[in-house]
């Protein structure tokens, strides 16, 4: 099972995009799916991007296939 926490910032410790920060956003009320937001720095990002997933299963599969080890940042 993928390490998926919604609406929290986390740092990717290993896997694709290692060192980047990630936020998983539930956008089901607007688009019906989920966004994955990626940035290289939380305060002054200079690189990043996003992905859209159709449902929770696709989101978890993406996180798992990216081999992400995520350290979730306390709110």
LUMVORO-485657 format. One record per atom (N, C-alpha, C): x, y, z; residue number from 1; atom name; residue in one letter. Coordinates in nm, 2 decimals, always signed. Layout:
<nodes>
((X Y Z) NUM 'CA' 'A'),
...
</nodes>
This chain:
<nodes>
((+0.08 -0.12 +0.00) 1 'N' 'X'),
((+0.00 +0.00 +0.00) 1 'CA' 'X'),
((+0.09 +0.12 +0.00) 1 'C' 'X'),
((+0.05 +0.22 -0.08) 2 'N' 'X'),
((+0.13 +0.34 -0.10) 2 'CA' 'X'),
((+0.11 +0.43 +0.03) 2 'C' 'X'),
((+0.22 +0.50 +0.06) 3 'N' 'X'),
((+0.22 +0.60 +0.17) 3 'CA' 'X'),
((+0.15 +0.73 +0.12) 3 'C' 'X'),
((+0.02 +0.73 +0.13) 4 'N' 'X'),
((-0.06 +0.84 +0.07) 4 'CA' 'X'),
((-0.13 +0.92 +0.18) 4 'C' 'X'),
((-0.10 +1.04 +0.20) 5 'N' 'X'),
((-0.17 +1.13 +0.29) 5 'CA' 'X'),
((-0.21 +1.26 +0.21) 5 'C' 'X'),
((-0.34 +1.29 +0.22) 6 'N' 'X'),
((-0.39 +1.40 +0.14) 6 'CA' 'X'),
((-0.38 +1.53 +0.22) 6 'C' 'X'),
((-0.36 +1.64 +0.14) 7 'N' 'X'),
((-0.36 +1.78 +0.19) 7 'CA' 'X'),
((-0.25 +1.80 +0.29) 7 'C' 'X'),
((-0.14 +1.74 +0.28) 8 'N' 'X'),
((-0.02 +1.76 +0.36) 8 'CA' 'X'),
((+0.10 +1.77 +0.27) 8 'C' 'X'),
((+0.20 +1.85 +0.31) 9 'N' 'X'),
((+0.33 +1.86 +0.24) 9 'CA' 'X'),
((+0.42 +1.74 +0.29) 9 'C' 'X'),
((+0.49 +1.69 +0.20) 10 'N' 'X'),
((+0.59 +1.59 +0.24) 10 'CA' 'X'),
((+0.71 +1.60 +0.15) 10 'C' 'X'),
((+0.82 +1.55 +0.20) 11 'N' 'X'),
((+0.95 +1.55 +0.13) 11 'CA' 'X'),
((+0.98 +1.41 +0.08) 11 'C' 'X'),
((+1.01 +1.40 -0.05) 12 'N' 'X'),
((+1.04 +1.27 -0.11) 12 'CA' 'X'),
((+1.18 +1.23 -0.08) 12 'C' 'X'),
((+1.20 +1.13 +0.00) 13 'N' 'X'),
((+1.33 +1.09 +0.05) 13 'CA' 'X'),
((+1.40 +1.00 -0.05) 13 'C' 'X'),
((+1.32 +0.92 -0.13) 14 'N' 'X'),
((+1.38 +0.83 -0.23) 14 'CA' 'X'),
((+1.28 +0.81 -0.34) 14 'C' 'X'),
((+1.33 +0.77 -0.46) 15 'N' 'X'),
((+1.25 +0.74 -0.57) 15 'CA' 'X'),
((+1.25 +0.86 -0.67) 15 'C' 'X'),
((+1.16 +0.85 -0.77) 16 'N' 'X'),
((+1.15 +0.95 -0.87) 16 'CA' 'X'),
((+1.12 +1.09 -0.80) 16 'C' 'X'),
((+1.19 +1.19 -0.84) 17 'N' 'X'),
((+1.17 +1.33 -0.78) 17 'CA' 'X'),
((+1.23 +1.33 -0.64) 17 'C' 'X'),
((+1.33 +1.25 -0.61) 18 'N' 'X'),
((+1.40 +1.25 -0.48) 18 'CA' 'X'),
((+1.44 +1.40 -0.44) 18 'C' 'X'),
((+1.41 +1.44 -0.32) 19 'N' 'X'),
((+1.45 +1.57 -0.27) 19 'CA' 'X'),
((+1.34 +1.68 -0.30) 19 'C' 'X'),
((+1.24 +1.65 -0.38) 20 'N' 'X'),
((+1.13 +1.74 -0.40) 20 'CA' 'X'),
((+1.03 +1.73 -0.29) 20 'C' 'X'),
((+0.94 +1.83 -0.29) 21 'N' 'X'),
((+0.83 +1.83 -0.19) 21 'CA' 'X'),
((+0.70 +1.79 -0.27) 21 'C' 'X'),
((+0.61 +1.72 -0.21) 22 'N' 'X'),
((+0.49 +1.67 -0.27) 22 'CA' 'X'),
((+0.37 +1.71 -0.19) 22 'C' 'X'),
((+0.26 +1.74 -0.26) 23 'N' 'X'),
((+0.13 +1.75 -0.19) 23 'CA' 'X'),
((+0.03 +1.68 -0.27) 23 'C' 'X'),
((-0.05 +1.60 -0.21) 24 'N' 'X'),
((-0.15 +1.52 -0.28) 24 'CA' 'X'),
((-0.29 +1.59 -0.24) 24 'C' 'X'),
((-0.36 +1.63 -0.35) 25 'N' 'X'),
((-0.48 +1.71 -0.33) 25 'CA' 'X'),
((-0.60 +1.64 -0.38) 25 'C' 'X'),
((-0.70 +1.62 -0.30) 26 'N' 'X'),
((-0.83 +1.57 -0.34) 26 'CA' 'X'),
((-0.91 +1.67 -0.41) 26 'C' 'X'),
((-0.92 +1.66 -0.54) 27 'N' 'X'),
((-0.99 +1.75 -0.63) 27 'CA' 'X'),
((-1.12 +1.69 -0.68) 27 'C' 'X'),
((-1.18 +1.59 -0.61) 28 'N' 'X'),
((-1.29 +1.52 -0.66) 28 'CA' 'X'),
((-1.42 +1.60 -0.68) 28 'C' 'X'),
((-1.43 +1.71 -0.60) 29 'N' 'X'),
((-1.55 +1.79 -0.62) 29 'CA' 'X'),
((-1.55 +1.88 -0.74) 29 'C' 'X'),
((-1.43 +1.91 -0.79) 30 'N' 'X'),
((-1.41 +1.99 -0.91) 30 'CA' 'X'),
((-1.39 +1.91 -1.04) 30 'C' 'X'),
((-1.28 +1.82 -1.03) 31 'N' 'X'),
((-1.24 +1.75 -1.15) 31 'CA' 'X'),
((-1.28 +1.60 -1.14) 31 'C' 'X'),
((-1.32 +1.55 -1.02) 32 'N' 'X'),
((-1.35 +1.41 -1.01) 32 'CA' 'X'),
((-1.22 +1.33 -0.97) 32 'C' 'X'),
((-1.11 +1.39 -0.96) 33 'N' 'X'),
((-0.98 +1.32 -0.94) 33 'CA' 'X'),
((-0.89 +1.38 -0.83) 33 'C' 'X'),
((-0.77 +1.35 -0.85) 34 'N' 'X'),
((-0.67 +1.39 -0.75) 34 'CA' 'X'),
((-0.55 +1.46 -0.82) 34 'C' 'X'),
((-0.49 +1.56 -0.76) 35 'N' 'X'),
((-0.37 +1.62 -0.81) 35 'CA' 'X'),
((-0.25 +1.58 -0.73) 35 'C' 'X'),
((-0.14 +1.57 -0.79) 36 'N' 'X'),
((-0.01 +1.55 -0.73) 36 'CA' 'X'),
((+0.07 +1.68 -0.76) 36 'C' 'X'),
((+0.11 +1.76 -0.66) 37 'N' 'X'),
((+0.18 +1.88 -0.69) 37 'CA' 'X'),
((+0.33 +1.86 -0.64) 37 'C' 'X'),
((+0.42 +1.89 -0.72) 38 'N' 'X'),
((+0.57 +1.88 -0.69) 38 'CA' 'X'),
((+0.64 +2.01 -0.70) 38 'C' 'X'),
((+0.73 +2.04 -0.60) 39 'N' 'X'),
((+0.81 +2.16 -0.61) 39 'CA' 'X'),
((+0.95 +2.12 -0.55) 39 'C' 'X'),
((+1.05 +2.20 -0.59) 40 'N' 'X'),
((+1.18 +2.17 -0.54) 40 'CA' 'X'),
((+1.21 +2.24 -0.41) 40 'C' 'X'),
((+1.13 +2.34 -0.38) 41 'N' 'X'),
((+1.14 +2.42 -0.25) 41 'CA' 'X'),
((+1.00 +2.47 -0.21) 41 'C' 'X'),
((+0.97 +2.46 -0.08) 42 'N' 'X'),
((+0.84 +2.51 -0.04) 42 'CA' 'X'),
((+0.83 +2.66 -0.04) 42 'C' 'X'),
((+0.93 +2.73 +0.00) 43 'N' 'X'),
((+0.92 +2.87 +0.02) 43 'CA' 'X'),
((+0.95 +2.95 -0.11) 43 'C' 'X'),
((+1.05 +2.90 -0.19) 44 'N' 'X'),
((+1.08 +2.97 -0.32) 44 'CA' 'X'),
((+1.11 +2.87 -0.42) 44 'C' 'X'),
((+1.00 +2.80 -0.47) 45 'N' 'X'),
((+1.02 +2.70 -0.58) 45 'CA' 'X'),
((+1.07 +2.76 -0.71) 45 'C' 'X'),
((+1.17 +2.68 -0.77) 46 'N' 'X'),
((+1.22 +2.72 -0.90) 46 'CA' 'X'),
((+1.19 +2.61 -1.00) 46 'C' 'X'),
((+1.14 +2.50 -0.96) 47 'N' 'X'),
((+1.11 +2.39 -1.05) 47 'CA' 'X'),
((+0.99 +2.31 -0.99) 47 'C' 'X'),
((+0.91 +2.25 -1.07) 48 'N' 'X'),
((+0.80 +2.17 -1.02) 48 'CA' 'X'),
((+0.71 +2.13 -1.13) 48 'C' 'X'),
((+0.60 +2.07 -1.09) 49 'N' 'X'),
((+0.50 +2.03 -1.19) 49 'CA' 'X'),
((+0.38 +1.96 -1.12) 49 'C' 'X'),
((+0.29 +1.91 -1.20) 50 'N' 'X'),
((+0.18 +1.84 -1.13) 50 'CA' 'X'),
((+0.13 +1.73 -1.22) 50 'C' 'X'),
((+0.06 +1.64 -1.16) 51 'N' 'X'),
((+0.00 +1.52 -1.23) 51 'CA' 'X'),
((-0.15 +1.52 -1.18) 51 'C' 'X'),
((-0.23 +1.46 -1.27) 52 'N' 'X'),
((-0.37 +1.44 -1.23) 52 'CA' 'X'),
((-0.40 +1.30 -1.24) 52 'C' 'X'),
((-0.47 +1.24 -1.14) 53 'N' 'X'),
((-0.51 +1.10 -1.14) 53 'CA' 'X'),
((-0.66 +1.09 -1.13) 53 'C' 'X'),
((-0.72 +1.00 -1.20) 54 'N' 'X'),
((-0.86 +0.99 -1.21) 54 'CA' 'X'),
((-0.93 +0.94 -1.08) 54 'C' 'X'),
((-0.86 +0.86 -1.00) 55 'N' 'X'),
((-0.92 +0.82 -0.87) 55 'CA' 'X'),
((-0.82 +0.78 -0.77) 55 'C' 'X'),
((-0.86 +0.74 -0.65) 56 'N' 'X'),
((-0.77 +0.71 -0.54) 56 'CA' 'X'),
((-0.68 +0.59 -0.58) 56 'C' 'X'),
((-0.73 +0.49 -0.64) 57 'N' 'X'),
((-0.65 +0.38 -0.68) 57 'CA' 'X'),
((-0.54 +0.42 -0.77) 57 'C' 'X'),
((-0.57 +0.50 -0.87) 58 'N' 'X'),
((-0.46 +0.55 -0.96) 58 'CA' 'X'),
((-0.36 +0.63 -0.89) 58 'C' 'X'),
((-0.40 +0.71 -0.80) 59 'N' 'X'),
((-0.31 +0.80 -0.72) 59 'CA' 'X'),
((-0.22 +0.71 -0.64) 59 'C' 'X'),
((-0.27 +0.61 -0.57) 60 'N' 'X'),
((-0.19 +0.52 -0.49) 60 'CA' 'X'),
((-0.09 +0.44 -0.58) 60 'C' 'X'),
((-0.14 +0.39 -0.70) 61 'N' 'X'),
((-0.05 +0.32 -0.79) 61 'CA' 'X'),
((+0.06 +0.41 -0.84) 61 'C' 'X'),
((+0.03 +0.54 -0.87) 62 'N' 'X'),
((+0.14 +0.63 -0.91) 62 'CA' 'X'),
((+0.25 +0.64 -0.81) 62 'C' 'X'),
((+0.20 +0.67 -0.68) 63 'N' 'X'),
((+0.30 +0.69 -0.57) 63 'CA' 'X'),
((+0.38 +0.56 -0.56) 63 'C' 'X'),
((+0.32 +0.44 -0.56) 64 'N' 'X'),
((+0.39 +0.32 -0.55) 64 'CA' 'X'),
((+0.49 +0.29 -0.66) 64 'C' 'X'),
((+0.45 +0.32 -0.78) 65 'N' 'X'),
((+0.53 +0.29 -0.90) 65 'CA' 'X'),
((+0.65 +0.39 -0.90) 65 'C' 'X'),
((+0.63 +0.51 -0.84) 66 'N' 'X'),
((+0.74 +0.61 -0.83) 66 'CA' 'X'),
((+0.84 +0.57 -0.73) 66 'C' 'X'),
((+0.81 +0.47 -0.65) 67 'N' 'X'),
((+0.90 +0.42 -0.54) 67 'CA' 'X'),
((+0.93 +0.53 -0.44) 67 'C' 'X'),
((+0.83 +0.61 -0.41) 68 'N' 'X'),
((+0.85 +0.72 -0.32) 68 'CA' 'X'),
((+0.85 +0.67 -0.17) 68 'C' 'X'),
((+0.95 +0.72 -0.10) 69 'N' 'X'),
((+0.95 +0.72 +0.04) 69 'CA' 'X'),
((+0.93 +0.86 +0.09) 69 'C' 'X'),
((+0.82 +0.89 +0.15) 70 'N' 'X'),
((+0.78 +1.03 +0.18) 70 'CA' 'X'),
((+0.78 +1.05 +0.33) 70 'C' 'X'),
((+0.85 +1.16 +0.37) 71 'N' 'X'),
((+0.85 +1.20 +0.51) 71 'CA' 'X'),
((+0.74 +1.32 +0.51) 71 'C' 'X'),
((+0.63 +1.29 +0.58) 72 'N' 'X'),
((+0.52 +1.39 +0.59) 72 'CA' 'X'),
((+0.56 +1.50 +0.69) 72 'C' 'X'),
((+0.55 +1.62 +0.65) 73 'N' 'X'),
((+0.58 +1.73 +0.74) 73 'CA' 'X'),
((+0.47 +1.77 +0.83) 73 'C' 'X'),
((+0.50 +1.77 +0.96) 74 'N' 'X'),
((+0.39 +1.81 +1.06) 74 'CA' 'X'),
((+0.33 +1.94 +1.02) 74 'C' 'X'),
((+0.20 +1.95 +1.04) 75 'N' 'X'),
((+0.12 +2.08 +1.01) 75 'CA' 'X'),
((+0.15 +2.18 +1.11) 75 'C' 'X'),
</nodes>
